[in-house]
């Protein structure tokens, strides 16, 4: 099998999409685990277990993506889905979701600026002064 045919088959079977989605969700789960587990005093081996489970599941997800295809009727073997293939209709609705989300983000940004105009970050000089005052008052 030629390399170009192999990569074209990976693309046709949506293996690339599954790999990227799995990597993003796996990264997010690892980040959540590393931030939340210490808060609940879950031992470090719990975080290692999450990372190991995600790493072991990656090739399994790719194999399942190669063998099966998600259709409107459910999960089917790729060969059966190819026989029943109909021309997919592409919807452009996702662009509206992106535009609305962007408009909401900009609106919330300016709303925060209007509602809380005088709140500023604490400067380094203020922190030095607070530290100096607190060390002077200590007995």
BELJO-V155780 format. One record per residue. N is the residue number from 1. RES is the residue in one small letter. PHI is phi in radians with two decimals (999 if undefined). PSI is psi in whole degrees, 0 to 359 (NA if undefined). NEAR is the number of other C-alpha atoms within 12 Angstrom. Layout:
BEGIN
N_RES_PHI_PSI_NEAR / N_RES_PHI_PSI_NEAR
END
This chain:
BEGIN
1_x_999_133_8 / 2_x_-1.29_153_8 / 3_x_-1.12_323_9 / 4_x_-1.16_322_10 / 5_x_-1.15_321_11 / 6_x_-1.10_314_14 / 7_x_-1.20_327_16 / 8_x_-1.15_322_15 / 9_x_-1.19_322_19 / 10_x_-1.06_319_22 / 11_x_-1.18_318_18 / 12_x_-1.12_325_22 / 13_x_-1.55_7_29 / 14_x_1.10_27_25 / 15_x_-1.20_324_30 / 16_x_-1.06_314_21 / 17_x_-1.08_317_19 / 18_x_-1.13_319_29 / 19_x_-1.11_316_26 / 20_x_-1.18_315_17 / 21_x_-1.10_318_18 / 22_x_-1.13_319_25 / 23_x_-1.13_318_22 / 24_x_-1.16_313_16 / 25_x_-1.17_321_19 / 26_x_-1.09_317_25 / 27_x_-1.07_317_19 / 28_x_-1.09_317_18 / 29_x_-1.11_320_24 / 30_x_-1.13_318_25 / 31_x_-1.11_317_18 / 32_x_-1.13_317_17 / 33_x_-1.10_318_26 / 34_x_-1.22_335_24 / 35_x_-1.57_323_16 / 36_x_-1.59_323_18 / 37_x_-1.02_315_21 / 38_x_-1.11_329_16 / 39_x_-1.11_323_12 / 40_x_-1.62_10_12 / 41_x_1.02_37_14 / 42_x_-1.42_132_17 / 43_x_-1.07_162_16 / 44_x_-1.08_332_18 / 45_x_-1.15_339_16 / 46_x_-1.16_319_19 / 47_x_-1.16_318_23 / 48_x_-1.09_323_19 / 49_x_-1.14_319_20 / 50_x_-1.10_313_25 / 51_x_-1.09_317_25 / 52_x_-1.14_318_16 / 53_x_-1.10_318_19 / 54_x_-1.14_319_24 / 55_x_-1.16_320_22 / 56_x_-1.24_325_16 / 57_x_-1.28_340_21 / 58_x_-1.04_307_25 / 59_x_-1.16_330_18 / 60_x_-1.14_318_18 / 61_x_-1.11_322_27 / 62_x_-1.19_322_27 / 63_x_-1.14_317_22 / 64_x_-1.14_321_22 / 65_x_-1.13_327_30 / 66_x_-1.24_319_28 / 67_x_-1.47_330_24 / 68_x_-2.16_159_24 / 69_x_-2.34_139_29 / 70_x_-1.54_117_22 / 71_x_-2.01_169_18 / 72_x_-1.05_335_12 / 73_x_-1.48_353_12 / 74_x_2.23_193_12 / 75_x_-1.43_124_16 / 76_x_-2.30_156_22 / 77_x_-1.10_148_21 / 78_x_-1.07_320_26 / 79_x_-1.12_319_16 / 80_x_-1.19_322_17 / 81_x_-1.19_327_21 / 82_x_-1.16_322_18 / 83_x_-1.17_325_11 / 84_x_-1.63_9_16 / 85_x_-1.08_135_17 / 86_x_-2.11_161_10 / 87_x_-1.15_120_8 / 88_x_-1.27_141_9 / 89_x_-1.71_130_8 / 90_x_-1.61_127_7 / 91_x_-1.75_145_8 / 92_x_-1.81_21_10 / 93_x_-1.17_337_11 / 94_x_-1.12_331_11 / 95_x_-1.16_327_11 / 96_x_-1.17_322_12 / 97_x_-1.11_317_12 / 98_x_-1.14_318_13 / 99_x_-1.14_316_14 / 100_x_-1.14_317_14 / 101_x_-1.10_319_14 / 102_x_-1.12_318_14 / 103_x_-1.12_320_14 / 104_x_-1.14_320_14 / 105_x_-1.11_314_14 / 106_x_-1.12_318_14 / 107_x_-1.08_317_14 / 108_x_-1.15_325_15 / 109_x_-1.07_310_15 / 110_x_-1.25_329_14 / 111_x_-1.09_317_13 / 112_x_-1.11_322_14 / 113_x_-1.15_323_14 / 114_x_-1.34_322_12 / 115_x_-1.33_327_11 / 116_x_-2.23_66_12 / 117_x_-1.31_333_12 / 118_x_-1.68_1_9 / 119_x_-1.44_123_11 / 120_x_-2.19_162_9 / 121_x_-1.25_154_10 / 122_x_-1.31_132_11 / 123_x_-1.44_165_11 / 124_x_-1.15_325_10 / 125_x_-1.12_321_11 / 126_x_-1.12_318_13 / 127_x_-1.13_318_13 / 128_x_-1.09_319_13 / 129_x_-1.14_316_14 / 130_x_-1.10_318_15 / 131_x_-1.13_316_14 / 132_x_-1.10_316_13 / 133_x_-1.13_322_12 / 134_x_-1.27_329_12 / 135_x_-1.35_332_11 / 136_x_-1.23_322_10 / 137_x_-1.35_344_9 / 138_x_-1.21_138_8 / 139_x_-1.25_NA_5
END
